[in-house]
Amino acid sequence: MKILYSDDCVQVVLHDNGYRTALEVNWLNRCTGEELQRATVQAIMLARRHQVNAWIANDQGLGKLSLVDMHWAEQMLENMHRDLGLDRFALLMSDLPHNREKFSPYIQKYTKPHSPLELNLFEDIGTARAWALDPQ
């Protein structure tokens, strides 16, 4: 585990077990839409540099997202699969009902059978890491 980037809103960590490489993005607190986008773009650049094949999004500390931010996040998810070659996306959702409700349709899109990106929901970071790095 290696911390690649950290600021007031986010911490980006690299995991590499020799079989798989995952980028873990831990949202630490409420951030503006501009901060969300800036930090996500930074994380994508790091993912590309380190050739990750899994992404762990720990959104538990993320504050309420606007509909514009939600739509932007969905577009980024689509692009990350295509541009980075991700095959696994582990998501620890925010406990905020607003975020869960608004993000639910996007999650359903990627949890269907034969989706090119395998997305799973988790309640704890350890289980999410284990799944993202599982060589199977």
MOWO-V695213 format. One record per residue. N is the residue number from 0. PSI is psi in whole degrees, 0 to 359 (NA if undefined). OMEGA is omega in degrees with one decimal (* if undefined). BURIAL is 1 if it has 9 or more other ideal C-beta (glycine too) atoms within 8 Angstrom, else 0. Layout:
BEGIN
<<N:PSI:OMEGA:BURIAL> <N:PSI:OMEGA:BURIAL>>
END
This chain:
BEGIN
<<0:128:-178.5:0> <1:125:176.9:0> <2:122:-179.0:1> <3:331:-175.0:1> <4:144:177.5:1> <5:139:171.6:0> <6:196:-176.8:0> <7:335:-175.0:0> <8:329:-167.4:1> <9:152:171.2:1> <10:130:-178.8:1> <11:125:-173.9:1> <12:139:176.9:1> <13:134:175.1:1> <14:132:177.8:1> <15:118:-179.0:0> <16:12:-179.1:0> <17:339:177.6:0> <18:316:-176.8:0> <19:156:177.5:1> <20:130:-178.2:1> <21:145:172.6:1> <22:126:178.8:1> <23:124:-179.8:1> <24:110:-178.9:1> <25:110:175.9:1> <26:123:-171.2:1> <27:332:179.5:0> <28:182:179.9:1> <29:135:175.3:0> <30:161:178.6:1> <31:166:176.5:0> <32:321:178.4:1> <33:318:178.2:0> <34:320:177.7:1> <35:312:-178.8:1> <36:316:-179.8:1> <37:313:-178.1:0> <38:323:178.6:1> <39:317:177.8:1> <40:319:176.6:0> <41:315:179.9:1> <42:321:178.3:1> <43:319:177.4:1> <44:319:178.0:0> <45:321:178.1:1> <46:318:179.1:1> <47:314:-178.9:1> <48:323:-175.8:0> <49:6:175.2:1> <50:53:-179.6:0> <51:154:174.7:1> <52:2:176.5:1> <53:152:-179.0:1> <54:133:175.9:1> <55:113:-179.3:1> <56:107:177.8:1> <57:91:-176.8:1> <58:10:-174.6:1> <59:329:-179.8:1> <60:359:-176.9:1> <61:136:178.7:1> <62:188:-178.6:0> <63:130:179.7:0> <64:143:175.2:1> <65:166:177.0:0> <66:325:177.1:0> <67:315:178.8:0> <68:321:178.3:1> <69:314:179.8:1> <70:317:178.6:0> <71:317:-179.5:1> <72:321:179.1:1> <73:319:177.2:1> <74:321:179.0:0> <75:320:178.4:1> <76:315:177.9:1> <77:314:-178.8:0> <78:323:-178.5:0> <79:319:177.9:1> <80:310:-176.2:1> <81:312:-172.5:0> <82:328:-176.6:0> <83:345:-177.6:1> <84:26:177.6:0> <85:142:173.5:1> <86:348:177.3:0> <87:140:178.4:1> <88:110:177.9:1> <89:130:-176.3:1> <90:124:169.7:1> <91:105:-172.3:1> <92:153:171.7:1> <93:149:177.3:1> <94:353:-178.0:0> <95:123:-179.0:0> <96:323:179.8:0> <97:311:-179.1:0> <98:318:-179.9:1> <99:315:-178.2:1> <100:314:-175.7:0> <101:332:-177.9:1> <102:347:-176.5:1> <103:314:179.6:0> <104:326:179.4:0> <105:322:179.8:1> <106:317:-179.6:1> <107:327:179.6:0> <108:323:-174.7:0> <109:359:177.8:1> <110:6:176.3:0> <111:151:175.1:0> <112:144:177.1:0> <113:18:173.5:0> <114:140:-178.9:1> <115:338:177.7:0> <116:121:179.7:1> <117:115:-179.7:0> <118:129:176.4:1> <119:145:177.7:1> <120:142:-178.8:0> <121:156:177.4:1> <122:339:179.9:0> <123:148:-173.0:0> <124:325:-179.3:1> <125:316:178.3:0> <126:320:178.4:1> <127:316:178.4:1> <128:314:-178.6:1> <129:316:179.6:0> <130:315:-177.8:1> <131:328:-176.5:1> <132:0:-179.8:1> <133:125:-176.7:0> <134:349:-179.5:0> <135:NA:*:0>>
END
